[in-house]
């Protein structure tokens, strides 16, 4: 997502409606935030601090990365005072759709997945979260089926190559399901003096921690945001920072299949006209 660049958006009155509905009054400043590919975000400067107003686009949801307003709200509430998510401030219906409001986190958006990311993921995966979120499967056959589904009706040579090169992975010991961010890319995090805070909680889940590791370390998710993919040495250091060999060994065993599925997803996105995903998919699985 990202909380960075200002742009002009004078015709969109949703943030003002949401602020009024929540009794927040008028801010001293509004600015639109760039960085997200799925939703519209605005920042308002209020007497008690800056708040983000997030408007959801239901057309941007898919099976790998759902876009669910209630799930983001519940994730933020579940992680109150944990220190790895922003503080939820409210929910409002507007003429421009549903909006959730949370504290703006001031800091630096990292270019690559960092040690701080892995420490924060390890902390997240140990959280005891009682909310009812979707459950995702880490069974190799289910991962393969999801990847193939992204190639439906795609007659291109790239799709044919992906269909004919599904990686075979060894059996890997199961690990306990845990609470997942669902999309812990560098663009969905911000580094502050107190550590790393994850942004964009619209696709949380319960499941295999390898799911989050595969996305955090994904070459495609770096390339699509204009960053260099991680090299092998960097990945080794990051997995060591996660500090759970049962999980990281399972990641190493299943990584080829996760890379393949991400490449299928990128192929689907490229077919929809999001051209950055074509090179990203090749970086993920050539």
N, C-alpha and C positions, 0 to 999 in steps of 0.2 A: 504494500500500500504506500507508505511514506507519508510524512506530514509536512512537506516542504514548500514547494514553489507557489507563489501567489499568482492568481490569474483573475481577470475581470469577469464577473457573472452577475450583471445587474438585474436580469429579468427573473432570476430564480428567487422566489420569496419564501421558500420552505423554511430556511433557518429562522427567519423572523417569526413565522407562524409557530414553530416549535418552541422558540424561546418564550413567546407570549403564553402558549398553552401550559408551559411548565412554570410560569410565574417568575421568569428570570429577569424580566425587564429588558431594556435596550442596551446592547454592548457599546463600548466606545469605538469598536472597530470590528468589521467583518472582513474575512479574507477566504477565498476559495483555496483548497489544498489539492495539489496534483500528486500523482504517484499511484493511485489505485486504478486498476483496470476494470473493476466491477461496479463500484459505487461512487456516489458524489459526496464529497466531504468539505465542510466549511469550519472555520475557526472563528469564535467570537470572544472578544476580550471583555470580561465582566469584572466587577469590583473584586470578587473573590478569586479571580483567576481565569485562565483561558479554558474554553470548552470546545470540544469537537462535536459537530452535528453531522451525523452520517445518514444518508438516504440510500435505500436499497433498491437495486434494479433486479427484479425477479427473473428477467430474461438471461441473467448472467450466471445462473446456477447450473451445475452439471454433476455427474455422479462422483467425480473425483474431488471436486471443489464445490460443494454446495454453498449457497449464499442465503443464509437463514437469519433473519433479524432476531427472532426469539432465542435462537441458539447463542448468538453473540451476547445478547442481554444476559442470558443465564450463565454463560461462561464468565463474564465480567463479575456478576454477583457471586458466583461460586469461588472466585479467586480474590475476593475482597481482602485486603491487608496481607496478601501473600507476597506482593512486591514484584510480580512479573506480568501484571496486567494493569491497565488503567482503571480508575475508579468510575463506576457507572453512576450517572446522575439523573437519568430519566428516559422516558419513552413517550412519543407523541404521534398522533395521526395529524397529517396536514393535507392540504390540497395537492401536494406534490408527492404524497406517499408517506410511508412510515419512516420515522426518524428516531434514532437513539442518540443520547447525549452522554459524553464521558469526558473526563479530564484530558486536556492536551498534555502530552509528555514532551518536555523540552530536552533535546539531546541530538545525537548524531546517528543518522541512518548508515549502518555499515555497508561497505561495498561487497564484502564476502561474509559467509558464515564464519563466526569467530569462536574463540574459546568461551567468551561470555555467552554465546548462543548455546553451546553444549552444556555449560553449567546450568543455564536457565532451563533447558530441556530436561536435564536430569532432575532438577527441582520440581518442575511441572509434573513429570512422570511419577513422582513419589507423592503427589497431592491426593488426599482422600476427598473426592468430589462426589456429592450425593445426587446431583442433578441427573435427569434422564436425558442422555444424549444418544445420537445414533451409534450403532456398533458397526465396525468395519472388519472385514475378514482379512486375514493374512495367509490363508490357504493358497498355495501356489496356483491351484486350478482356478480359484476365484480371481486372483490377480491377472492370470492369463485371459480369462473370459472378459474382464473389464477392458483390458487392452484391445482385444479383438473387437469389442463393441464400438470403440472409437474409430475403427476402420470400416465400419458398415458402409456399403455402397461406394467405397473409395476404390476406383479402378486404376489408380496411378501406380507407376513402377515403385515408388517409395513404399506405398501400402503393401504391395506384393512382397517386397523385400522384408518388411516387418512381419508379415504373416508367415513367411517361410523360415524365419530365423528366431523363433521363440526360444529363449535360453532354457536349458534344462538345469535345474538347481538341485543340490543334494538335500536330503532330509536334514532339518535343523531342529534342535530341541526347542520346544515351545517355551514361551515366556509369559508371565502374567500380563493380562490386559491392564491398561492404565489410561489415564485421561490424556488426550492428545490435543495439541493445538490444531493440527490438520493442514496447516500451510505455513510452517515456520521458516520462510525465506528471509534473506537479508533485508529485503524491502519491507517486510512485515515486522520489523523490530527497530528499536531505538536504544542506543547506548547512553546511559546517564551516569553521573558520578556514583550513583547507588547500585549500578549494575545494568542488566539488560531487561527491557520491558518489551513484551510481544504486543503487536498491534493486530488488527483485523482478525477477530475471533469468530467470523461468520461460518466456519466449517469445523467446529470442534467435534470430538468423537471419543469413544472408548475403543481401545484395540491395542494392537502390537506396537510397542515403542519404535520398532524399526520403520513403521510408516512415517513418523516424523523425521527420523534420521535420514531416510532416503530423500525426502523433500528438502531438508536443510542442506544436504550435501549434493543435491542435483546439479549437474552441469547446466542443464537447460534453464533452470530457475535463476542461475547466475547470468547466463547469456542474454536472456530475454529482458533483463534489467540493465544490460550494458556492462556487465562485470566479467572478469576472467573466471573461468571455471577453476575449481580447486585442483591442485596436483596431488599425486599419491602421497607425498611426504606430508602435505598439509592435512589430508584426510586422516592419515595415521595419527597425527598429533591431536586432531579434533576428536577422534574416537577414543583416544586415551583420556582426553579431558572429560568425556562422558562418564568414565570410571565405572562401567559395569560390563565386564567381559562377556557375560552370558548374552547380553543384548547386542554388544558390538560384534561378537562372533556370529550371531545369527544374522546381523546386517551383512557381514562379509559374504556369508553363504548365499543370501537371497538377493544381494545387490544387483546382479545381472538382470534378474526378472523385473525388479523395480525400475531399473534404467530403461528396459524395453517398454514397460507400460507407460512411463513418462514420455518416451518417444512417440508412442501411439497417440497419446493425448496431444502432444505438440503437432503431430500430423493433422489431427482433427481441427485444432485451432487454426493452423495455417490454411486449411481448406475453407474455413469461415472468413478468411480475409485478414487475419492478424499475422502479417508477414514476418514479424520478428520470430515467430515460433518455428519457422522452417529451419533456420540455422540453429536454433536452440535444440530442435529435435535431433539434428545430425550430431551436435555436440554431446547429446545424451547417449545416443546409440547409433553408430554409423553402419 
